[in-house]
Amino acid sequence: MDSILFLILRRLRLPLILIIVSFAIATLGLTLMPGVDANGNVWHMTIFQAFYVISYTATTIGYGEVPYPFTQTQRIWTTFSIYFTVIPWFYGIGKIITLLQDTSLRQAMFTNRFARDVKLLQEPFYILCSYGESASVLAKALDDKGMRVVIIESQQSRLDELELTNTKSVIPYICADAKLPENLVRAGVHHPLCSGVVTLTDND
């Protein structure tokens, strides 16, 4: 989870900084622009009022001129603020869309979900360190007997076949190298219900 949060914050750092800076400048500037109240007296927006106006302006909602009709000075600054804040806002949205399509983020989220699913297992299970021809037969046999299986396989194409296989229980799997200790830990080798680790491979 920490790696996912770090990745998100790293990718969105610049958009967040630009949005915060643009909002701060636009809000502060609007508080300095003189307005006229209902009695014709000069007044200035509070920070909250200015932030409220900038917020619905930057998000293109547009509630109009509140709490009083704007003066020309306020309208000029608001016009400037529209372009000054909307551009970073849409830049941030674009970065979020790009981030959601990022392969490394999706892999990190999948790995985190895999580790969580394994941790929540409440029945004895075996870890299969491949999903080749022999391992797939073994996995099917164990599943038919009501025994849980966790699979580590380095080839995504084999895991795609697993997705199409009809099993009695959901089989947690991860596309990773079983030779790396951290992947075995994620697969539950230290789990109290882990009954064993089985390796079936065509590579000695």
C-alpha positions in Angstrom: 0.0 0.0 0.0 2.9 2.4 0.8 4.4 1.8 -2.6 1.1 2.6 -4.3 0.6 5.8 -2.4 4.2 6.8 -3.1 3.8 6.2 -6.8 0.5 8.2 -6.9 2.0 11.1 -5.0 5.2 11.1 -7.2 3.2 11.1 -10.4 0.7 13.8 -9.2 3.2 16.0 -7.4 3.6 18.6 -10.2 -0.2 18.9 -11.0 -1.0 19.3 -7.3 1.6 22.0 -6.8 0.3 23.9 -9.9 -3.3 23.6 -8.8 -2.5 24.8 -5.2 -0.3 27.7 -6.4 -2.8 28.9 -9.1 -5.7 28.7 -6.6 -3.8 30.6 -4.0 -2.8 33.4 -6.4 -6.3 33.7 -7.8 -7.9 33.6 -4.4 -5.6 36.2 -2.9 -5.9 38.4 -5.9 -9.7 38.4 -5.7 -9.6 39.5 -2.1 -7.6 42.6 -3.2 -10.0 43.6 -5.9 -12.5 46.3 -4.6 -16.2 45.5 -4.9 -19.4 47.4 -4.2 -22.1 46.1 -1.8 -25.8 46.6 -2.0 -25.5 50.1 -0.4 -22.9 51.3 -2.8 -20.1 50.9 -0.2 -16.6 49.6 -1.2 -16.0 46.1 0.2 -13.5 43.3 -0.2 -14.1 39.6 -0.3 -12.9 37.4 2.6 -10.5 34.6 1.9 -13.4 32.1 2.2 -15.6 34.1 -0.2 -12.9 34.5 -2.8 -11.9 30.8 -2.5 -15.6 29.8 -3.0 -15.8 31.9 -6.2 -12.5 30.7 -7.5 -13.5 27.1 -6.8 -16.7 27.1 -8.8 -15.0 29.2 -11.5 -12.0 26.9 -11.9 -14.2 23.8 -12.0 -16.3 25.5 -14.8 -19.5 25.2 -12.7 -20.2 29.0 -12.6 -22.8 30.1 -10.1 -22.5 33.7 -11.1 -21.4 36.8 -9.2 -21.9 36.4 -5.5 -22.6 37.8 -3.0 -22.9 41.1 -4.9 -22.5 41.9 -8.6 -18.9 42.3 -9.5 -17.1 45.5 -10.4 -15.2 45.8 -13.6 -12.0 45.2 -11.6 -13.3 42.0 -10.1 -14.5 40.8 -13.5 -11.1 41.4 -15.1 -9.4 39.4 -12.3 -12.1 36.6 -12.5 -11.5 36.4 -16.3 -7.8 36.1 -15.7 -8.4 33.5 -13.0 -10.5 31.4 -15.3 -7.6 30.7 -17.6 -5.0 30.7 -14.8 -6.7 28.0 -12.8 -8.6 25.9 -15.4 -5.5 25.0 -17.3 -3.7 23.4 -14.2 -7.0 21.8 -13.3 -7.4 20.0 -16.6 -3.7 19.2 -16.6 -4.3 17.4 -13.3 -7.3 15.5 -14.6 -5.2 14.4 -17.6 -2.4 13.2 -15.3 -5.0 11.2 -13.3 -6.3 9.5 -16.4 -2.7 8.7 -17.5 -1.9 7.4 -14.0 -4.9 5.0 -14.1 -3.5 3.6 -17.3 0.0 3.3 -15.9 1.2 -0.3 -16.1 3.4 0.0 -12.9 0.6 1.3 -10.8 -1.9 -1.3 -12.0 0.8 -4.0 -11.3 1.3 -2.6 -7.8 -2.4 -2.5 -7.1 -2.8 -6.1 -8.4 0.1 -7.3 -6.2 -1.3 -5.6 -3.2 -4.7 -7.2 -3.8 -3.1 -10.6 -4.3 -1.2 -10.3 -1.0 -4.4 -9.3 0.8 -6.4 -12.1 -0.7 -3.8 -14.6 0.4 -3.7 -13.2 3.9 -7.5 -13.6 4.2 -7.4 -17.3 3.3 -9.0 -19.4 6.1 -8.4 -22.8 4.7 -5.2 -24.8 4.2 -3.6 -24.1 0.8 -0.7 -25.1 -1.4 1.6 -22.6 -3.2 2.3 -23.7 -6.8 5.4 -22.0 -8.2 4.3 -22.4 -11.8 1.2 -22.9 -13.9 2.5 -25.1 -16.8 0.9 -28.2 -18.1 1.7 -30.4 -15.1 1.0 -27.7 -12.5 -2.4 -26.9 -14.1 -3.4 -30.5 -13.8 -2.3 -30.5 -10.1 -4.1 -27.3 -9.4 -7.3 -28.7 -10.9 -7.0 -31.9 -8.9 -6.5 -30.0 -5.7 -9.3 -27.7 -6.4 -11.6 -30.6 -7.2 -10.8 -32.0 -3.7 -11.7 -28.7 -2.1 -8.2 -27.7 -1.4 -7.1 -24.1 -1.9 -4.3 -23.2 -4.2 -2.2 -20.1 -4.7 -0.2 -19.7 -7.9 3.0 -17.8 -8.8 3.7 -17.8 -12.5 6.1 -15.7 -14.5 4.3 -16.0 -17.9 1.1 -13.9 -18.2 -0.2 -16.1 -21.0 -0.5 -19.1 -18.7 -2.3 -17.0 -16.1 -4.7 -15.9 -18.9 -5.6 -19.6 -19.4 -6.2 -19.8 -15.6 -8.7 -17.0 -15.9 -10.7 -19.1 -18.4 -10.6 -22.2 -16.2 -13.7 -23.2 -14.3 -12.7 -23.8 -10.7 -14.7 -24.5 -7.5 -12.9 -21.7 -5.6 -11.2 -18.5 -6.6 -7.5 -19.1 -7.1 -5.3 -16.2 -6.1 -2.4 -15.8 -8.6 0.4 -13.4 -9.4 2.6 -12.9 -12.4 6.0 -12.9 -10.8 9.3 -14.9 -10.4 8.9 -17.6 -7.8 12.7 -17.6 -7.2 12.5 -14.2 -5.5 11.8 -14.6 -1.7 9.5 -11.6 -1.5 7.1 -13.2 -4.0 6.9 -16.4 -1.9 6.2 -14.2 1.1 3.4 -12.5 -0.7 2.1 -15.9 -1.8 1.8 -16.9 1.9 4.8 -19.1 2.6 4.7 -17.8 6.2 1.0 -18.1 6.4 0.0 -20.4 9.3 -2.4 -22.3 6.9 0.2 -22.9 4.2 0.5 -26.7 3.7 3.4 -26.7 1.3 5.1 -25.3 -1.7 5.2 -27.2 -5.0 7.5 -26.5 -7.8 6.9 -28.0 -11.2 9.0 -26.6 -14.0 10.7 -27.5 -17.2 13.8 -25.6 -16.1 16.3 -27.5 -13.9 
